[in-house]
Amino acid sequence: MSPLLFLAAADAGPVGEIAKTFGANVPALIANAISFVLVALIMKKWAIGPIQKTLEDRRASIAQGLADAGRAREELAVAHRKSQELLAETGAQTGRIIEESRAAAARVTEIETQKAIAAAADIIAKARHSNEAELTRLKAELRQEFGRLVVEASIKVTGKILTLDDQKRLAEETQRQIAA
Amino acid sequence: MAWSKTLVLPFAGFCLQLATVAAEHGNHVEAAQQQGLPSAAPVIFHIGPLPVSNSMILTWVVSLLLVLAVRLGIRTMKDIPDGAQNFWEWLVEGLYDFLGAIIGAELVRKTFWFFASVFVFVVATNWFGLLPGVGTIGYGFAGEHGFHVTDPLLRGANADFNMTFAMSMVFFVLWTVWALQANGPIGFLKHIFGAKGGLGGFMGIVLMVVFFAVGLLEVVSILFRPVSLSFRLFGNVFAGENMLESMTHLGGAKLGWLTALPFYFMELLVGVVQALVFMLLTAVFTLLICSHDEEHAEDGSHH
């Protein structure tokens, strides 16, 4: 190795002159080399190594954090998409249910309306029938009363005592005339 | 351009002021020329066979401070960083990304600890060498122009050739290990001496000879890399310290701080730039030997 030859030849020749001029000597060279190597090794063990490890760990943490964030973003996008799909599906179902409800309600309304119409018609029919019966009864009563009044009026006007048959015939005649 | 004038004119004015100061303190200039830092770091004391230079003391002080800064700053790593941890994370992450863009993700994962340590260590030692007291407190003598320090207690760590050469040597060893790990022993030799281009026949034989010769030159280049790396860093830091020393003497006892002040800012910049150059060169040397020919071809096809 030339550097060692350089020092080995330090006793003679131009190389020796140079070594002498600059104070080169093997013990000082070795001592300085040891000092430098010690500093370098201490720097490696206590400064460069730990710092590099810390920087690597930090880079890994940041990369992990970014990866996690990316994954979370993807999961969020998937969840958002799913929620949108669920919302859309729920909306469709709701619409369908509302439509069905409306249809059912319309059906029920129609049925109940028909029932109410039928009931009303029945009530009207019954009322009419009752009215007619009442009217018939009242008419009959009126005719009987009118016949009685005609008989009484005839008796009073004529001053004649009518027999039961006359009274009956007069009343029936009166009723027949009214009915006509 | 307007901006260049705004930069150049004040600088020219400052140079003029410097010249005036220099004229007023001509004797100081002479003294500065005579002084200057010695190329070899002065030895302060010995520990057995080990000569401890003032640069070595500064190396140990900076090493200790760096270790303390690391231990106190990031003893417990928090998920949300603050204070010193924030600074260290910024530094490490910035360097890692910077080197990763140059030498590739796989190689930087394996070699980053070394390049980061080199950068931090060289910057710390370069900047620490600029603190007041480094190079100015120490042994000396009282001269005509005040107290002259001949053997300062501290001197820039990279202004000692032994330090820069030691770092280059450590890199050379690691470079060899990484090269063998990446290529295997045979692949390592093929990488250096192997013929490229895939030609056969007579031209293939010619190319084999040519690439073997190129490989020999490559070996020489590789062997001289530690020397060039170490002298480049040493030269820049040593020259910077000399310049600061000269500028301080140029201004004299009263204005020395002023004449040197702009160059302190420049040396702050040089401290980072040289650390960056050392780190980048070592990183590129590693990339060149650890990358395979197919990768080169692939890279080349993209450009």
Interface residues (C-beta under 8 A of the other chain):
Chain A: M1 S2 P3 F6 K20 T21 F22 G23 A24 N25 P27 A28 L29 I30 A31 N32 A33 S35 F36 V37 L38 V39 A40 I42 M43 K44 W46 A47 I48 G49 P50 I51 Q52 K53 T54 L55 R58
Chain B: S39 A40 A41 P49 L50 P51 V52 S53 M56 T59 W60 S63 L66 V67 V70 R71 I74 M77 D79 P81 Q85 W88 E89 V92 E93 Y96 F112 W113 F114 A116 S117 V118 V120 F121 D160 F161 N162 M163 F165 A166 M167 S168 M169 V170 F172 L223 F224 P226 V227 F234
